[in-house]
Protein backbone atom coordinates (compact mmCIF):
# COMPACT_ATOMS: atom_id res chain seq x y z
CA UNK A 1 0.00 0.00 0.00
CA UNK A 2 1.35 3.39 -0.97
CA UNK A 3 1.36 6.20 1.65
CA UNK A 4 -1.06 8.26 -0.44
CA UNK A 5 -3.57 5.38 -0.14
CA UNK A 6 -3.51 5.41 3.67
CA UNK A 7 -6.06 8.18 3.82
CA UNK A 8 -8.55 6.85 1.25
CA UNK A 9 -12.15 6.94 2.43
CA UNK A 10 -13.79 4.92 -0.33
CA UNK A 11 -17.02 3.30 0.86
CA UNK A 12 -17.28 5.66 3.84
CA UNK A 13 -19.90 8.33 4.52
CA UNK A 14 -19.03 11.60 6.27
CA UNK A 15 -21.51 14.02 7.85
CA UNK A 16 -20.13 17.55 8.04
CA UNK A 17 -22.03 20.14 10.08
CA UNK A 18 -21.50 23.84 9.46
CA UNK A 19 -20.62 22.97 5.88
CA UNK A 20 -21.89 26.12 4.16
CA UNK A 21 -18.67 28.11 4.60
CA UNK A 22 -15.19 28.16 6.05
CA UNK A 23 -13.69 25.08 7.65
CA UNK A 24 -16.83 23.00 7.22
CA UNK A 25 -16.81 23.65 3.49
CA UNK A 26 -13.08 22.91 3.19
CA UNK A 27 -13.43 19.69 5.18
CA UNK A 28 -16.35 18.57 2.99
CA UNK A 29 -14.32 19.08 -0.18
CA UNK A 30 -11.25 17.37 1.29
CA UNK A 31 -13.25 14.32 2.40
CA UNK A 32 -14.82 14.07 -1.06
CA UNK A 33 -11.37 14.27 -2.59
CA UNK A 34 -10.36 11.23 -0.53
CA UNK A 35 -13.31 9.21 -1.83
CA UNK A 36 -15.95 9.67 0.87
CA UNK A 37 -19.62 10.18 0.16
CA UNK A 38 -20.48 13.42 1.95
CA UNK A 39 -23.63 14.67 3.67
CA UNK A 40 -23.34 18.41 4.19
CA UNK A 41 -25.49 20.29 6.65
CA UNK A 42 -26.04 23.71 8.09
CA UNK A 43 -28.89 25.62 9.68
CA UNK A 44 -32.11 25.64 7.64
CA UNK A 45 -31.69 29.34 6.79
CA UNK A 46 -28.12 28.91 5.46
CA UNK A 47 -27.55 27.62 1.91
CA UNK A 48 -25.14 24.76 1.33
CA UNK A 49 -25.53 25.05 -2.46
CA UNK A 50 -21.95 26.22 -3.04
CA UNK A 51 -20.52 23.39 -0.94
CA UNK A 52 -22.68 20.84 -2.77
CA UNK A 53 -21.28 22.10 -6.09
CA UNK A 54 -17.68 21.92 -4.85
CA UNK A 55 -18.13 18.39 -3.50
CA UNK A 56 -19.85 17.23 -6.68
CA UNK A 57 -16.90 18.63 -8.67
CA UNK A 58 -14.75 16.03 -6.85
CA UNK A 59 -16.96 13.35 -8.48
CA UNK A 60 -18.32 12.44 -5.06
CA UNK A 61 -21.86 11.65 -4.00
CA UNK A 62 -23.27 14.50 -1.93
CA UNK A 63 -26.46 15.05 0.06
CA UNK A 64 -27.55 18.37 1.56
CA UNK A 65 -29.42 18.23 4.88
CA UNK A 66 -30.99 21.15 6.75
CA UNK A 67 -29.96 20.54 10.33
CA UNK A 68 -29.59 22.71 13.40
CA UNK A 69 -27.56 20.69 15.90
CA UNK A 70 -28.54 23.10 18.70
CA UNK A 71 -32.25 22.26 18.28
CA UNK A 72 -33.10 19.24 20.41
Buried (B, 14 or more C-beta within 10 A) or exposed (E): EEEEEEEEBEEEEBBBBBBBBEEBBBBBBBBBBBBBBBBBBBBEEEBBEEBBEBBEEBEBEBBBBEBEEEEE
